[in-house]
Amino acid sequence: MSVPRRLIAEDRLLCWLQAYVDNARGHPYVGHAVASWEDTRHTIARLDAVHTQPGVPTEVRGALVRLAVRMVTEDGALRVVTAIDIPELHELGFRPANEGGLTSDTIDTEPPPDPDAGA
């Protein structure tokens, strides 16, 4: 079973982006990026896969990575983690994680306290 289909079956798929030479017609396929929820609170996203076909310009892979990170951030992820180590992630500010792989916080500051938390 492919990574995206497994994540669908586990109800963890966050986004599955696919790139084509001609997006209007949907072919030929040139690459994809897959992200999932790492935790049940939906605060940490995992970039599970980034793949482009041989010969495809690196700009396509960069665009897939940027869009995937943007989508998970817009869906509420406070951190993105991945085992993938490609230059495009470093360009976006990903850094080595203590437990291996790469990580990036999607916000620079802590969220404001919940006013209802003490009630």
C-alpha positions in Angstrom: 0.0 0.0 0.0 1.4 3.5 -0.9 2.2 6.0 1.9 -0.8 8.3 1.0 -3.3 5.4 0.8 -2.0 4.0 4.2 -2.5 7.4 5.8 -6.0 7.7 4.3 -6.8 4.3 5.8 -5.4 5.4 9.2 -7.4 8.7 9.0 -4.1 10.7 9.3 -3.7 12.2 5.8 -3.3 15.9 6.0 -2.5 16.7 2.3 -1.4 14.8 -0.8 -0.2 17.2 -3.5 0.4 16.0 -7.0 2.2 17.9 -9.8 1.7 17.4 -13.5 3.3 18.9 -16.6 -0.2 19.9 -17.7 -2.3 20.4 -14.5 -5.4 21.1 -16.6 -5.3 17.6 -18.1 -3.7 15.9 -15.1 -0.8 14.3 -16.9 2.0 13.4 -17.2 2.7 13.0 -13.5 6.0 14.6 -12.3 5.9 14.4 -8.5 4.1 14.6 -5.2 4.3 15.6 -1.6 2.5 13.9 1.3 1.9 15.2 4.9 0.1 13.7 7.8 -0.9 14.4 11.4 1.8 13.1 13.8 -0.3 13.6 17.0 -4.0 13.2 17.8 -4.2 16.9 18.9 -3.4 17.9 15.4 -0.5 20.2 16.4 2.4 18.4 14.8 2.5 17.5 11.1 4.9 15.1 9.4 6.1 15.5 5.9 6.0 11.9 4.9 7.1 11.9 1.3 8.5 14.3 -1.4 9.2 12.8 -4.8 9.8 14.0 -8.3 10.4 12.0 -11.4 14.0 12.0 -12.8 14.8 14.9 -15.0 12.1 17.2 -13.4 13.5 20.6 -12.5 14.3 21.0 -8.8 12.0 24.0 -8.7 9.1 21.6 -8.9 10.2 19.7 -5.8 10.8 23.1 -4.0 7.2 24.2 -5.0 5.7 20.9 -3.7 7.6 21.3 -0.4 6.6 25.0 0.1 3.0 24.3 -0.7 2.8 21.3 1.6 4.4 23.2 4.5 2.0 26.1 3.9 -1.0 23.8 3.8 -0.2 22.1 7.1 0.5 25.5 8.7 -2.9 26.8 7.5 -4.5 23.7 8.9 -3.1 24.5 12.4 0.2 22.6 12.7 2.5 24.3 15.2 5.5 22.1 14.2 6.5 20.1 11.1 8.8 17.1 11.4 10.3 14.9 8.7 12.9 12.2 8.1 13.5 13.7 4.6 16.7 15.7 4.3 16.6 17.8 1.1 18.0 21.3 0.5 14.6 22.8 0.0 13.7 22.1 3.6 16.8 23.7 4.9 16.0 26.8 2.8 12.6 26.9 4.6 14.3 27.0 8.0 14.1 23.3 8.9 16.8 22.3 11.3 18.1 19.0 12.8 15.9 17.5 15.4 17.3 16.0 18.6 15.6 12.7 17.8 16.8 12.7 14.2 15.3 14.0 11.0 14.4 17.7 10.6 11.9 20.0 12.4 10.5 23.4 11.9 8.2 25.4 14.2 5.4 27.1 12.2 5.1 30.1 14.6 7.8 32.1 16.3 5.9 32.8 19.5 3.8 30.8 21.9 0.0 31.0 21.2 -1.8 33.2 23.6 -3.2 31.6 26.8 -6.7 30.2 26.6 -8.9 32.6 28.6 -11.3 29.7 29.4 -8.5 27.4 30.7 -8.8 28.6 34.3 -12.6 28.5 34.4 
